[in-house]
Amino acid sequence: MQTQEKSSAAADLAIGEILPRRTPRHGALFHSTILPLGLLLLVLAAGEYIPFDLWVQDHLYAWDSHNWLIVFDKHSALGLTFYVIPKILLGFFAASLLLLTIRQKWGRFTCPWSRLRLVYVLLCLALIPSVVAVLKAHTGVAYPRKIDRYGGGNIPYRTLWQSIPHHAGEKRYKGWPAGHASGGYALFGLTFAALSQSGRKRGLMIALTAGSLMGTYQMLAGNHYLSHTIVTLLLAWLVAGMLASACRLEDNR
């Protein structure tokens, strides 16, 4: 009987060594990397076969007047509110983080975050828009307002993979993914840098609100499709999550 118990215990131990243990780190890896990557691949695949971008954009275009619901103008009230001012605020926020990285105590205020977390958020603010900019420069996707469907010229609507090859006599546009929204979604770093569950929720809401407002403005002006904004959101989530894992933020609270 004792021999059977020992054999059973040895077998359980061997299985435990082979199978990965479910730890908080495994859960963090799933939510920070695996989930956004899977959703990103799903959106990319769906966009090649389901024209949901056109379905949405058709409702944002006034067919009678041949205009978008919003005229893109950086100097208008809407342009200042959703295009210019967000960039200025993000610049001030990045500058503030840089100052806190250099010196964490200013008078009576002491930053609750370590330098590692401050540097991490700064990296998110820099790398997420940079990744998006690189993709924009090499994919050649035309903006909605530039295709023939919406009176923009003689360029037909093409999906991402149809746009990547060079087309003779056509200008290479930089419409994919959404660049302006990447600044707002770069705040995803706040979600992973937060020290508490409530802080992570606030960080997530800030990132989603900022990026979605900036992205929606561009959609209403005919500068991006819905999928462009969703892809930028998922890329921001993925990059922020991978950086958080690389910086081992879960182990440095």
ABEGO torsion letter per residue (X at the ends): XAAAAAAAAAAAAAAAAABBBBBAAAAAAAAAAAAAAAAAAAAAAAAAABAAAAAAAAAABBAAAGBBABBBBAABAAAAAAAAAAAAAAAAAAAAAAAAAABABBEABBBABBAAAAAAAAAAAAAAAAAAAAAAAAAGBBBAAABAAAGAEABBBBBAAAAABBBBGBBBBBAOBBAAAAAAAAAAAAAAABABAAAAAAAAAAAAAAAAAAAAAAAAAGABBAAAAAAAAAAAAAAAAAAAAAAGAAABX
